[in-house]
Amino acid sequence: MATLIDGKRISQEIKDELKAKVEALKEQGKEICLAVIQVGNDPASTVYVGNKKKACAYIGIKSLAYELPEETKEDELLELIKKLNDDDSVHGILVQLPLPKHMDEDKVIDTISPAKDVDGFHVQSVGALSIGRPGFVSCTPAGIIQLLKRSNIEIEGKECVVIGRSNIVGKPMSMLLLRENGTVTVCHSRTKNLKEVTKRADILVAAIGKPKFIDASYVKEGATVIDVGIHRQENGKLCGDVDFESVEPIAGAITPVPGGVGPMTIAMLMNNCVEAGERA
Ligand code: NAD
């Protein structure tokens, strides 16, 4: 039986630490502020934005909500971002993705000042991560490092296998594990003999986007298994990229879905906001 890595508890611990920090900053006269921009009304985005606002309220971060109509012109969005870049009272800027099709996401993200890029998606933030300079790191992989550290799972010298090479999860995850001195292999849709590679992993991170893809046949006995996937099943319940029932009996430690990686993403976003405020 694997140890359950409790993302709900660990994310709460981080949020409480941040709450105390934000209170101390307030006493020094500094109020941390996050601007959240949503364009259009995609229902999933509305839920994510709502959760971010709730987390801000809990921690004591001021949140400014910009809800722009679907037909907003790209230039108008860029103007708003530039205005927020110049506003010293705003410390973090988050543009909820995906954006409507008529907008160039890369151009929009790269308009955010890297000093306020709390999502860590700006090309400069990604570059800083890859060469070990300070900068904001994508929240989901940053949260996974916290899950491992706060569960006392050593990364240094360990075989770490990341399945997935997306810009927001797989790639930054591999860079972070490397920064922690793991021996890192990245697998993707063109990887041959995937099982042979994943069975070497002491730490296996699944960010594939396919429900219950990883069963026990992909996992070495005693490995730590981190499940990034989130899928709604036909029965209404959530599941991950890992087949929990199959893997849990042989893993050393495992994240559940829900309650594993998911809650860490928002906690790390809040952490980035506080850091942005402290650095400003
Ligand atoms: P993505 O679709 O951008 O990337 C998936 C990656 O998996 C690709 O790099 C692809 O090469 C790889 N892949 C696909 N099929 C494969 C196969 N058969 N074998 C090996 N590799 C394969 O997805 P993403 O944005 O990285 O997200 C991955 C999952 O994590 C999704 O389920 C997503 O919903 C979830 N997610 C969760 C959080 C969170 O906060 N918990 C955050 C972001 C994403």
Residues whose N, C-alpha, C, O or C-beta is under 5 A from the ligand:
A	BS01	NAD	T140 I163 G164 R165 S166 V169 G170 C187 H188 S189 A207 I208 G209 K210 V228 G229 I230 V261 G262 T265
